[in-house]
Amino acid sequence: MGSVIEIELKNIVTKDEFIRIKNEFSIKDNDFTKQINHYFDSPTFKLKQIGCALRIRKKKNQFELTLKQPAEIGLLETNEIINEQQANQMITYGELPEGEVKNELLQTNFPLHSIRYFGSLTTNRAEINYLDGLLVFDCSSYLNKNDYEIEYEVNDRIIGEKNFQELMNRLNIPIRETENKIVRFYKAKEQCLSEEK
């Protein structure tokens, strides 16, 4: 599948705001599809420390392995389709399949033997085209938490920010500093680990 630059604008919203924006665009419950993100890192969060994220996304019966890395604008995303057996090997044993993601990771000097499965985040997602981008409605659950998020995927950050800001203003929804899902997941995971000690 290869690598792409991803430019996403994100806003964490309340449940009421999520319902309001859903209604604004006539999004129905049956417009949502379920996807499961399985997250990986080393026990000491080495990938997180270098600004990277590694996941397998299961959507319908397809598994996509993704490495996200910092880029000058947005994130560099390296994606490849893997099969269920490869996904299970990675979840159970931390074995990364041969391919583009493994090759990219090798260039970061990340110790591949240290890959561990950290858990999953389930998202119910709906998407619509909006102006020059894709407007995404996400309701996610992970580690006994639920959150609601609006994403706007664009090719041009400046135009995208203008459109997104205008939309949020029109709906009277404040723009909040929003970390991406894997960061929110890891913060919740670190909190769980510290509570177990």
C-alpha positions as CSV (number, residue, x, y, z in Angstrom):
1,M,0.0,0.0,0.0
2,G,2.9,2.3,0.6
3,S,3.5,5.6,2.5
4,V,1.3,8.7,2.5
5,I,1.4,12.1,4.3
6,E,-1.6,12.3,6.6
7,I,-3.0,15.7,7.6
8,E,-5.7,15.4,10.2
9,L,-7.4,18.1,12.3
10,K,-9.0,16.7,15.4
11,N,-11.4,17.9,18.1
12,I,-12.4,16.0,21.1
13,V,-16.1,16.7,21.8
14,T,-18.6,16.0,24.5
15,K,-21.3,13.4,23.9
16,D,-23.9,16.2,23.5
17,E,-21.7,18.0,21.0
18,F,-21.2,14.8,19.1
19,I,-25.0,14.2,18.8
20,R,-25.4,17.8,17.7
21,I,-22.9,17.6,14.9
22,K,-24.2,14.1,13.9
23,N,-27.7,15.7,13.6
24,E,-26.3,18.6,11.6
25,F,-25.1,16.3,8.9
26,S,-28.0,13.8,9.2
27,I,-25.7,11.0,10.3
28,K,-27.7,7.9,11.4
29,D,-26.6,5.1,13.7
30,N,-26.4,2.6,10.7
31,D,-23.9,5.0,9.0
32,F,-21.3,3.9,11.5
33,T,-18.9,0.9,11.0
34,K,-16.8,-0.7,13.7
35,Q,-13.0,-0.9,13.5
36,I,-10.6,-2.2,16.1
37,N,-7.1,-0.7,16.6
38,H,-4.5,-3.0,18.2
39,Y,-1.6,-1.0,19.6
40,F,2.1,-2.0,20.0
41,D,5.2,-0.5,21.5
42,S,8.2,-1.6,23.7
43,P,7.6,-2.1,27.4
44,T,9.3,1.3,27.9
45,F,7.3,3.1,25.2
46,K,10.3,3.6,22.9
47,L,8.1,4.2,19.8
48,K,6.1,6.8,21.7
49,Q,9.3,8.5,22.8
50,I,10.4,9.0,19.2
51,G,6.9,10.2,18.1
52,C,5.9,7.0,16.3
53,A,2.9,4.8,16.6
54,L,2.4,1.2,15.5
55,R,-1.0,-0.5,15.1
56,I,-3.0,-3.1,13.4
57,R,-6.5,-2.0,12.3
58,K,-9.2,-4.6,11.8
59,K,-12.0,-3.3,9.7
60,K,-14.6,-5.8,8.5
61,N,-12.4,-8.9,7.8
62,Q,-9.3,-6.9,6.7
63,F,-6.2,-6.3,8.7
64,E,-4.0,-3.2,8.0
65,L,-0.6,-2.7,9.7
66,T,0.3,0.9,10.1
67,L,3.4,2.8,11.2
68,K,3.0,6.5,11.9
69,Q,6.1,8.7,12.0
70,P,6.6,12.5,12.4
71,A,6.8,14.4,9.1
72,E,7.5,18.1,8.3
73,I,3.7,18.6,7.8
74,G,1.4,16.0,9.4
75,L,2.5,12.4,9.8
76,L,4.1,9.9,7.5
77,E,1.9,6.8,7.4
78,T,3.3,3.5,6.1
79,N,0.5,1.0,5.5
80,E,0.3,-2.6,4.4
81,I,-2.4,-5.2,4.3
82,I,-1.6,-8.3,6.3
83,N,-3.5,-11.5,6.9
84,E,-5.2,-12.7,10.1
85,Q,-2.4,-15.2,10.9
86,Q,0.2,-12.4,10.7
87,A,-2.0,-10.2,12.9
88,N,-2.4,-12.9,15.5
89,Q,1.4,-13.7,15.4
90,M,2.1,-10.0,16.1
91,I,-0.5,-9.8,18.9
92,T,0.6,-13.0,20.6
93,Y,4.3,-13.0,20.0
94,G,5.3,-9.5,18.9
95,E,6.5,-10.9,15.5
96,L,6.5,-8.2,12.9
97,P,5.8,-9.5,9.4
98,E,8.3,-8.9,6.6
99,G,7.3,-5.8,4.6
100,E,7.5,-2.0,4.3
101,V,6.5,-1.3,8.0
102,K,9.3,-3.6,9.3
103,N,11.8,-1.9,6.8
104,E,10.8,1.6,8.1
105,L,11.1,0.5,11.7
106,L,14.6,-0.9,11.1
107,Q,15.7,2.6,9.9
108,T,14.6,4.1,13.3
109,N,16.9,1.7,15.2
110,F,13.9,0.5,17.2
111,P,14.7,-3.0,18.7
112,L,12.2,-5.2,16.9
113,H,12.5,-8.0,19.5
114,S,11.0,-5.6,22.1
115,I,7.6,-5.2,20.4
116,R,4.7,-5.9,22.8
117,Y,0.9,-5.8,22.4
118,F,-0.6,-3.2,24.6
119,G,-4.3,-3.6,24.0
120,S,-7.1,-2.4,21.7
121,L,-9.3,0.6,21.1
122,T,-12.7,0.1,19.3
123,T,-14.1,2.9,17.2
124,N,-17.5,3.3,15.7
125,R,-16.8,5.6,12.7
126,A,-18.9,7.4,10.1
127,E,-17.3,9.5,7.3
128,I,-18.7,12.1,4.9
129,N,-17.1,14.4,2.3
130,Y,-17.1,18.0,3.5
131,L,-15.7,20.9,1.4
132,D,-12.1,20.0,0.6
133,G,-11.7,17.0,2.9
134,L,-13.2,14.1,4.8
135,L,-15.2,14.7,8.0
136,V,-14.9,11.8,10.4
137,F,-17.2,11.0,13.3
138,D,-15.5,8.7,15.9
139,C,-16.9,7.2,19.1
140,S,-14.1,5.2,20.8
141,S,-14.0,2.9,23.7
142,Y,-10.8,1.6,25.5
143,L,-9.7,0.6,29.0
144,N,-13.1,1.5,30.5
145,K,-13.2,4.9,28.8
146,N,-15.4,6.3,26.0
147,D,-14.6,9.4,24.0
148,Y,-16.0,11.3,21.1
149,E,-14.0,13.0,18.4
150,I,-14.4,14.8,15.1
151,E,-11.6,14.5,12.6
152,Y,-11.1,16.4,9.4
153,E,-8.7,14.8,6.9
154,V,-7.3,17.2,4.4
155,N,-4.6,17.7,1.8
156,D,-4.0,21.4,2.6
157,R,-3.5,22.2,6.3
158,I,-4.3,26.0,5.9
159,I,-7.5,25.5,4.0
160,G,-8.5,22.6,6.2
161,E,-7.9,24.6,9.4
162,K,-10.1,27.5,8.1
163,N,-12.9,25.1,7.1
164,F,-12.7,23.2,10.4
165,Q,-12.6,26.3,12.5
166,E,-15.6,27.8,10.7
167,L,-17.6,24.6,11.1
168,M,-16.9,24.4,14.9
169,N,-17.7,28.1,15.3
170,R,-21.0,27.6,13.4
171,L,-22.0,24.8,15.8
172,N,-20.7,26.7,18.8
173,I,-18.2,23.9,19.7
174,P,-14.9,25.0,21.1
175,I,-11.7,23.7,19.5
176,R,-9.9,21.7,22.2
177,E,-6.3,20.5,22.2
178,T,-6.7,16.9,21.1
179,E,-4.2,14.1,21.2
180,N,-4.4,11.3,18.7
181,K,-6.1,8.0,19.7
182,I,-2.9,6.1,20.4
183,V,-1.6,8.8,22.8
184,R,-5.0,8.8,24.6
185,F,-4.8,5.0,24.8
186,Y,-1.3,5.0,26.1
187,K,-2.0,7.6,28.7
188,A,-4.9,5.5,29.9
189,K,-2.7,2.4,29.8
190,E,0.1,4.1,31.8
191,Q,-2.5,5.1,34.4
192,C,-3.8,1.5,34.6
193,L,-0.2,0.3,35.0
194,S,0.6,2.8,37.7
195,E,-2.6,1.9,39.6
196,E,-1.7,-1.8,39.5
197,K,1.6,-1.1,41.3
